[in-house]
Amino acid sequence: MSRRATAARGARTIALAAVSATGALLLAACSPTTTALNYDPSDGTGVSVLGEDDRDLRGINLMVVSAGEGEPGNLLGALANETAQDASFTLEAPGSAPVTLDVPAGGTVYLGTETGETVTLDAVGAAPGDYLDAVLSVGADSAEFPLPVLDGTLPEYADQLPAAQPSPSASPTQ
């Protein structure tokens, strides 16, 4: 093979590499940055009270941990209020009394953490592994969403089960 043919092959290889690199950079520039997207980082569900685009009042990564259907359940996740006024969130779930939590303006209230609020639903209307058709509302605005129910099977949720209530025992007869 002549020198000229070897030089031409090397030039074609360099040109092909440059075109490929340019194409890859153009595709990367047109792709959305997925790390900048809001998402729920765990097993819970997110819900925006004011619609998909307006995320000023929202529930983040919400879930319930319960031993079984009809049993009490602990609510985990967070409620965020990015408005300039305090907000009162109400969660309604089948089988349980509504729960209301106040969230200060520009604040977030964490649920089920050591430093957050403990919120217990008196009875969960679905079995672990299923969803509750829940409603989160603030004033006249509300949103329906699927609230997942988990149990203590996964180690990260075992400590989140509500404490068992002792059953009343009969007093001994004499």
N, C-alpha and C positions, 0 to 999 in steps of 0.2 A: 504494500500500500504506500502511496506517495505521501510526502509531507503535506501537500496541499489537501489531500483527502482527509488526513488525520486532523489538520487544522480546521477544516470545514465541519467535521463531525464534532469536534470540541466546541466550536461556536454554536452549532445547533443544540448541543446539550445545555450549554449555558443559557441560550435564548429560551429553551423549553422550561428550564428551571425558573427563570425570571418571570415568564408568563404564568406558570403555576403558582408562584409565590404571590404575584399581583392578584390573581384570581382568588386565592385563599384570603388575602387581606380585604378585598372588596366584599366577599361573602361575610366575613366576620364583622365588618363595619355595618352591614345591613341587618344583622341578626340582633334581636332584642337581648339585653343583658338580663338573664333570668334571675340573677342574684339581687337585682333591684326590685323584683316583684314581691308584693305582700303575699304571704302564705302562712298556713298553720303548720308549725314545725313538728307536730306530733300526731296523735290519734284523734284529736278533737276536730271540731268544725268551726269555721269562722262565719260570722253573719254581720251584715251591715244593716242597721235599722233604717237608714235613709236611702237605700238602694245601692246598687253595685258601684257606681262612680263616686258617691258621696260617702266617705268612710269616716266621717267625724264622730259618729256614735256607733260603736260596734262591739261585738263579742269576739274574743280571740281564743281559738283552740279550746272551745267549750266541750266538755264531756261529763258523764256521770259515772261514778264507780259505785257498784252495788253488788251485794251477795246474790241477789236474785230478784225476779219479778215480785212486786208487792212489798219488797224490803226497802228500808231507807237507803238513800244514795247521797254521796258527797259530790258536789259540783266542783269541777276543776276548770281552770282557764283564766281568763281575764276579761274585764270590761273596760273599754277605753272611751274617754270623752275628750275629743280634741276641739270642743267649742269653747266659747268665752263664758259660758254659764254652767252652773252645776246642773247635773242631770240625775234623774231617778229612773233606774232600769228595773223592769219587771219581767221575770221569767215565768212562763206558764208551761207546764208539762203535764200530760195525761197521768192521772192517778195521784197527783201531788197538789198541795196548796200552792198558790202563786208565791214567789219569792221576790222581794223588792230590795234593791241595793242602791245607795246614793254614791255617785262618782263625782268628785269635784271637777271644776272647769280645768281643762288641760291635763287631767290626771288619768291614771290607770289604777284600777283595783284588781289585785291578784286574788284568785280563789284557790283555796286548798294548799297554799304554801305556808311555811312556818311563820312568815311575816305578814301573810295576807289574811283574808277573811275565810272563815269556815262557814260554808253554806251547805246545809243538809236538806234534801228533799225528803218529806215524811214518808212517801211511798213511791217507788219507781214503777211506772206502768208498762214496762217492757223487760224482757229477759236480757241478760248480758249477751252481747254479740248482735243485738238488734238496735233499732233507732227509736227515739221518741219524736213525735211530731210536735215540736216545741215552738213557742212564740216568744220573741224578745221584743219588748216595747219600751218606748220612752215617750211619755205624753200620748199624743194621738198617732204617732208613727210607730209602726210595728213591722216585723218580718217573721215569716215562718221559716223554720229550718230543721234539718234532721239532727237531733242531738244523740250522739252515740252513747251506748251503755256498755261499760266494761266491768269486769270483775277483778278479783285478785290473782288471776292465773298468771299474768305477767308480773315479774318481780317488782317492776317500777310502780305498779299500782297496788301491790299487796298491802302496803302501809296506809293506803288511802281509803280502804273500806271503813264505813262507819263502825264505831265501837258497838259491839253486841250489847243489847239491853238485857239485863237479867230478867228472866220471867218470874212473875210473882209465884211464890210457893205457898202451898196450903199450910196453915198452922197446925201443929200436931194436936190431936184430940186426946183427952185424958180419960 
